[in-house]
Amino acid sequence: MTNKAMTISSHSHEVHLPRHYLRNLLDLVQSRGGDPVAVLAEAGLAEDAAQQPDAPLSWPQFQTIILSSCQQSKEPALGLYLGSQLTITTHGLLGLAAMSSRNLQEALELICQYTVVRSPLVTLSMQLHKKQLHLNLSEAQPLGAVRQFVVEAFAVALHAILDFVSGHQYRLLQVQLGFPQPAYSALYQAFLPCPLAFDQPMHRLIIDREDLAIASPWADPQLKTQMTSQCEQELQRWQQQQSTAGLVQQMLARTKGRLPGIEQVAHEFAMSGRTLRRRLADEQTSYQQLVDDWRQRMACHYLTSTHLAVQQIAYLLGYADPANFGRAFRRYHGLTPRQYRQRQARLKEK
């Protein structure tokens, strides 16, 4: 591995993760006969860690907790079960804001805007089609060994929120998932009652577009305004806890295609380009370095986790010319994108 490739890992996990659902996960592990204390200990956390919801988790701690929980519970589908345990109130201010919205569309707009406060590892966006609405789940960073768990938990929890807010009236038409079909796939019907498609280009929930107009039985404009204001305050507090590099990475994660310039990114964070450059320099990095590192991480992710063509990956990562993507990738990894994909496929077969 080249020095540049090693740099990728050193900047790859700047975002600190909330502990919002740690208690729910540990309770689930215990109900399956596992030892929640052992889970926490393996991640270097004290027994009372779940009682400190405002203390952040590092990426290595989060990953260790998930893997240890699956091992302790002996349940590979633990993400599905966790998602089903998350009631509307477990989502805090965002859950209250969603349920007090006028209709499903208003609730979804809030969820898309403030998901980062509850789960910074994924972003949610809406894409309207003639008769359908696509809810696209994007990974804010390559999730590696916990990818399936995180996506399953998020998808099931999102379905539960929409089902609750719509008074059990909305229609989930299909769920598309960007990983291979697991051995326990028959279990999905108990959590996501609709047709499923695996090995897709991205994670997506598809609903009927007309259902956006379904009124929430718990609509309360005054409460919704109050909760939205508090969600905004919570978002600002969360941003203040993050490194500047971590915030930039979160913004890049929402980008598909054309990458924003540094001035545009600075405007997003209500600062000047000069201030953003200085803060990144204080963290021993730069905007271009973060872009380069993010592109290489996501390139490896797309090449190993999807069947997207190399040209499509190049465009997703903001390269106008796929040849430039190929050259940049080879500088980092010493292989062309196709060679890297072939090598990773051979390693998986062993």
C-alpha positions in Angstrom: 0.0 0.0 0.0 1.3 3.5 -0.9 1.7 6.3 1.6 -1.2 8.1 0.0 -3.4 5.0 0.5 -2.4 4.9 4.1 -3.5 8.5 4.5 -7.0 7.5 3.6 -7.5 5.5 6.8 -6.0 8.2 9.0 -8.6 10.8 8.0 -11.5 8.4 7.3 -13.5 8.5 10.6 -13.4 12.0 12.0 -17.2 12.0 12.9 -18.1 11.2 16.5 -21.2 9.0 16.7 -24.1 9.5 19.2 -25.2 6.8 21.6 -28.9 7.3 21.1 -29.7 3.6 20.4 -27.0 1.9 22.5 -29.5 1.1 25.4 -31.9 -0.5 22.9 -29.2 -2.6 21.4 -27.8 -3.8 24.7 -31.3 -4.7 25.9 -31.8 -6.7 22.7 -28.4 -8.5 23.3 -29.4 -9.4 26.8 -32.8 -10.7 25.8 -31.0 -13.1 23.4 -28.8 -14.4 26.2 -25.8 -12.3 25.5 -23.7 -10.3 27.9 -24.1 -6.5 27.3 -21.3 -5.7 29.8 -18.9 -7.8 27.7 -20.0 -5.9 24.6 -19.1 -2.6 26.3 -15.9 -3.9 27.7 -14.7 -5.1 24.3 -15.2 -1.5 23.0 -13.3 -0.1 26.0 -16.5 1.4 27.6 -17.7 1.2 31.3 -20.8 -0.6 32.3 -22.8 2.6 32.6 -21.9 3.8 29.1 -25.5 3.4 27.9 -26.6 5.9 30.6 -24.6 8.7 29.0 -26.5 9.4 25.8 -24.7 12.7 25.2 -21.2 11.1 25.2 -20.0 10.3 21.6 -18.6 7.1 20.3 -15.6 6.8 18.0 -15.9 4.8 14.8 -13.8 1.9 16.1 -16.0 1.7 19.3 -19.2 1.8 17.3 -17.9 -1.0 14.9 -16.8 -3.1 17.8 -20.1 -2.8 19.6 -22.1 -3.9 16.6 -19.8 -6.9 15.8 -19.7 -8.0 19.5 -23.5 -7.6 19.8 -24.0 -9.9 16.8 -21.6 -12.4 18.3 -23.0 -12.3 21.8 -26.6 -12.7 20.6 -25.7 -15.3 17.9 -28.1 -13.5 15.6 -26.8 -12.4 12.2 -30.1 -10.5 11.5 -29.7 -8.4 14.7 -30.0 -5.2 12.6 -33.6 -6.1 11.6 -34.6 -6.8 15.2 -33.0 -3.6 16.4 -34.8 -1.5 13.8 -38.2 -3.0 14.9 -37.4 -2.1 18.6 -37.1 1.6 17.8 -40.5 3.2 18.5 -41.2 6.8 17.4 -40.3 8.1 20.8 -36.8 6.5 20.8 -35.9 9.0 18.0 -36.1 11.9 20.4 -37.0 15.3 19.1 -36.9 14.2 15.5 -39.5 11.5 16.3 -41.8 14.0 17.9 -41.4 16.5 15.1 -42.2 13.8 12.5 -45.3 12.5 14.2 -46.6 16.1 14.7 -46.2 17.0 11.0 -49.2 17.6 8.9 -48.6 14.7 6.5 -46.1 12.1 5.4 -44.3 14.5 3.1 -43.7 17.0 5.8 -42.4 14.3 8.1 -40.1 12.9 5.5 -38.6 16.4 4.8 -37.8 16.7 8.4 -36.3 13.2 8.6 -34.1 13.9 5.6 -32.9 17.2 7.1 -32.1 16.0 10.6 -31.2 12.3 10.2 -27.5 13.2 10.7 -28.2 14.0 14.4 -29.6 10.6 15.1 -27.4 8.5 12.7 -24.5 10.3 11.0 -23.5 7.1 9.2 -26.2 7.3 6.6 -28.0 10.1 4.8 -31.6 10.0 3.4 -32.8 11.8 0.3 -36.1 11.9 -1.6 -36.4 11.4 -5.4 -39.8 11.9 -7.0 -40.9 9.9 -10.0 -44.2 9.8 -11.9 -46.0 7.5 -9.5 -43.4 6.7 -6.9 -41.2 8.3 -4.3 -37.7 6.8 -3.9 -36.2 7.2 -0.5 -32.4 6.8 -1.1 -30.2 5.7 1.8 -26.6 6.7 1.2 -23.6 5.6 3.3 -21.8 8.6 4.6 -18.6 6.5 4.7 -17.8 2.9 3.8 -19.3 0.9 6.6 -17.3 -2.3 6.1 -18.2 -5.2 8.3 -21.2 -3.4 9.9 -22.8 -2.3 6.6 -25.6 -4.8 6.5 -26.5 -4.3 10.2 -26.6 -0.5 9.9 -28.7 -0.5 6.6 -31.1 -3.1 7.9 -31.7 -1.3 11.2 -32.2 2.0 9.4 -34.5 0.7 6.8 -36.8 -1.1 9.3 -36.8 1.9 11.7 -37.7 4.2 8.8 -40.5 1.9 7.7 -41.8 1.9 11.3 -41.8 5.7 11.5 -43.7 6.1 8.2 -46.2 3.4 9.2 -46.8 5.2 12.5 -47.0 8.8 11.1 -49.4 7.7 8.3 -51.7 5.9 10.7 -50.7 2.5 9.1 -51.9 3.6 5.7 -48.8 4.2 3.6 -47.7 1.6 1.0 -44.2 0.3 0.9 -43.9 -1.0 -2.7 -40.3 -2.3 -2.7 -37.0 -2.3 -0.8 -33.8 -2.4 -2.8 -30.5 -3.2 -1.0 -27.0 -2.9 -2.2 -25.6 -6.1 -0.7 -26.0 -9.8 -1.6 -29.1 -11.7 -0.4 -28.3 -13.0 3.1 -29.1 -16.6 4.2 -31.9 -15.2 6.5 -33.6 -13.2 3.7 -37.0 -15.0 4.3 -37.0 -13.1 7.7 -37.3 -9.8 5.9 -41.0 -10.2 5.2 -41.7 -10.0 9.0 -40.1 -6.5 9.1 -40.4 -5.1 5.5 -43.6 -6.6 4.0 -43.0 -5.9 0.4 -40.9 -7.3 -2.6 -37.1 -7.2 -2.0 -34.3 -6.8 -4.5 -30.6 -7.4 -3.5 -27.3 -6.5 -5.2 -28.8 -3.2 -6.3 -26.8 0.0 -7.1 -28.0 1.6 -3.9 -30.2 1.1 -0.8 -33.7 2.4 -1.5 -37.3 2.3 -0.1 -40.0 2.9 -2.8 -43.4 4.1 -1.8 -46.5 5.3 -3.7 -46.1 9.0 -4.4 -49.8 9.7 -3.6 -49.1 8.5 0.0 -47.2 11.7 0.7 -50.5 13.5 1.2 -51.6 11.1 4.0 -52.4 13.2 7.1 -50.8 12.3 10.4 -53.4 11.4 13.1 -51.1 13.2 15.6 -50.6 16.4 13.5 -49.9 19.4 15.8 -48.6 22.5 14.1 -47.5 24.2 17.3 -45.7 21.2 18.6 -44.1 20.6 15.2 -42.7 24.1 15.1 -41.3 23.8 18.6 -39.8 20.4 17.9 -38.3 21.5 14.6 -36.6 24.5 16.3 -35.1 22.1 18.9 -34.0 19.7 16.2 -32.1 22.7 14.6 -30.5 23.5 17.9 -29.5 19.8 18.4 -28.0 19.8 14.9 -26.0 22.9 15.7 -24.7 21.4 18.9 -23.8 18.2 17.1 -21.9 20.2 14.4 -19.9 22.0 17.1 -18.8 18.6 18.6 -17.4 17.4 15.2 -14.1 18.2 13.7 -14.2 20.5 10.7 -12.8 17.6 8.6 -15.7 15.4 9.8 -18.3 18.0 8.8 -16.8 18.3 5.3 -16.8 14.5 5.0 -20.5 14.5 5.9 -21.2 17.0 3.2 -19.2 15.1 0.6 -21.3 12.0 1.5 -24.4 13.8 0.3 -22.8 14.6 -3.0 -23.4 12.5 -6.1 -21.8 13.7 -9.3 -20.4 17.3 -9.3 -18.4 18.0 -6.1 -18.9 21.4 -4.4 -16.0 23.9 -4.4 -14.5 25.0 -1.1 -16.4 28.3 -1.1 -19.7 26.5 -1.5 -18.8 24.2 1.4 -17.7 27.2 3.5 -21.1 28.8 2.8 -22.9 25.7 4.0 -21.1 26.0 7.3 -21.7 29.8 7.5 -18.0 30.7 7.3 -15.6 32.2 4.8 -13.5 30.0 2.5 -10.4 31.5 4.3 -11.7 30.4 7.7 -12.5 26.9 6.4 -9.0 26.6 5.0 -7.4 27.7 8.3 -9.5 25.3 10.4 -8.6 22.4 8.1 -5.0 23.4 8.3 -5.2 23.3 12.1 -6.4 19.7 11.7 -3.4 18.9 9.5 -5.5 18.5 6.3 -7.0 20.4 3.5 -10.2 20.4 1.4 -8.4 18.8 -1.5 -6.9 16.1 0.7 -10.4 15.3 2.1 -11.8 15.2 -1.4 -9.0 12.9 -2.6 -9.3 10.6 0.4 -13.1 10.5 0.2 -13.0 9.7 -3.5 -10.6 6.8 -2.9 -12.6 5.3 0.0 -15.8 5.5 -1.9 -14.2 4.1 -5.1 -13.0 1.0 -3.2 -16.5 0.7 -1.6 -18.3 0.9 -5.0 -15.9 -1.4 -6.7 -16.2 -4.1 -4.0 -19.8 -3.7 -2.9 -21.7 -2.9 -6.1 -21.8 -4.0 -9.7 -21.6 -0.4 -11.0 -19.5 0.1 -14.1 -16.2 1.9 -13.6 -17.5 4.8 -15.7 -20.6 5.2 -13.5 -18.4 5.2 -10.4 -16.2 7.9 -11.9 -19.2 10.1 -12.5 -20.6 9.5 -9.0 -17.3 10.6 -7.6 -17.4 13.9 -9.5 -14.9 13.0 -12.3 -16.0 14.5 -15.6 -13.5 12.2 -17.4 -13.4 8.6 -16.3 -9.8 8.4 -17.5 -8.9 10.9 -14.8 -10.5 8.6 -12.2 -8.5 5.6 -13.5 -5.2 7.5 -13.2 -6.0 8.9 -9.7 -7.0 5.4 -8.5 -3.9 3.8 -9.9 -1.7 6.4 -8.2 -3.2 5.5 -4.8 -3.5 1.7 -5.2 -1.0 0.7 -7.9 -3.9 -1.0 -9.8 -6.5 0.1 -12.2 -10.1 0.1 -10.9 -10.9 -3.1 -12.9 -7.8 -4.9 -11.6 -8.7 -3.9 -8.0 -12.3 -5.2 -8.4 -11.0 -8.5 -9.8 -8.4 -8.9 -7.0 -11.0 -8.2 -4.3 -13.4 -10.7 -5.9 -10.7 -13.4 -5.9 -10.0 -12.7 -2.2 -13.6 -13.1 -1.3 -13.7 -16.5 -3.0 -10.9 -17.8 -0.9 
